[in-house]
Amino acid sequence: MSPRVMPENRIPDIVKAAGKVFGRRGYRLARMEEIAREADVSKATLYYYFKSKIHLFYYLLENG
């Protein structure tokens, strides 16, 4: 069994995945579902950390 990933370790994976998806598809065509798949997290987990695509995008701009 693999070790459980602690919640604070998910944000860097999500931000990295978001950068890839936004880079490939642009903001308008990027979907939270696609970002979640790229980050290997559920959509619920993604929304736990970022309540919308715009919040994730701004976070990426400020911290990416």
C-alpha positions as CSV (number, residue, x, y, z in Angstrom):
1,M,0.0,0.0,0.0
2,S,1.4,3.4,-0.9
3,P,1.7,6.1,1.8
4,R,-1.2,8.5,2.1
5,V,-0.6,11.9,0.5
6,M,-1.2,14.6,3.1
7,P,-3.5,17.5,1.9
8,E,-0.8,20.1,2.0
9,N,1.1,18.0,-0.6
10,R,-1.7,18.2,-3.1
11,I,-1.6,21.9,-4.0
12,P,1.8,21.8,-5.8
13,D,0.5,18.8,-7.9
14,I,-2.7,20.7,-8.7
15,V,-0.9,23.9,-9.7
16,K,1.6,22.0,-11.9
17,A,-1.3,20.2,-13.6
18,A,-3.2,23.4,-14.0
19,G,-0.2,25.1,-15.6
20,K,0.0,22.2,-18.2
21,V,-3.7,22.3,-19.0
22,F,-3.9,26.1,-19.2
23,G,-0.8,26.1,-21.4
24,R,-2.2,23.5,-23.8
25,R,-5.8,24.7,-23.9
26,G,-5.9,28.2,-22.7
27,Y,-8.0,29.5,-19.9
28,R,-11.4,29.4,-21.7
29,L,-11.1,25.8,-22.9
30,A,-9.5,24.4,-19.8
31,R,-11.9,22.4,-17.6
32,M,-11.5,21.6,-13.9
33,E,-12.2,18.0,-14.8
34,E,-9.2,17.9,-17.1
35,I,-7.0,19.6,-14.4
36,A,-8.1,17.1,-11.8
37,R,-7.3,14.2,-14.1
38,E,-3.9,15.7,-14.9
39,A,-3.2,16.1,-11.2
40,D,-4.4,12.6,-10.4
41,V,-7.0,13.8,-7.9
42,S,-10.8,13.7,-7.8
43,K,-12.8,16.7,-8.9
44,A,-14.0,17.0,-5.3
45,T,-10.4,17.2,-4.1
46,L,-9.7,19.9,-6.6
47,Y,-12.7,21.9,-5.5
48,Y,-11.7,21.4,-1.9
49,Y,-8.6,23.5,-2.5
50,F,-9.8,25.9,-5.2
51,K,-13.5,26.8,-5.3
52,S,-13.4,27.8,-9.0
53,K,-11.3,27.8,-12.1
54,I,-10.6,31.5,-11.8
55,H,-9.3,31.1,-8.2
56,L,-7.0,28.4,-9.4
57,F,-5.8,30.5,-12.3
58,Y,-5.1,33.5,-10.1
59,Y,-3.3,31.3,-7.6
60,L,-1.2,29.9,-10.4
61,L,-0.4,33.5,-11.6
62,E,0.6,34.6,-8.1
63,N,2.4,31.5,-7.0
64,G,3.2,29.4,-10.1
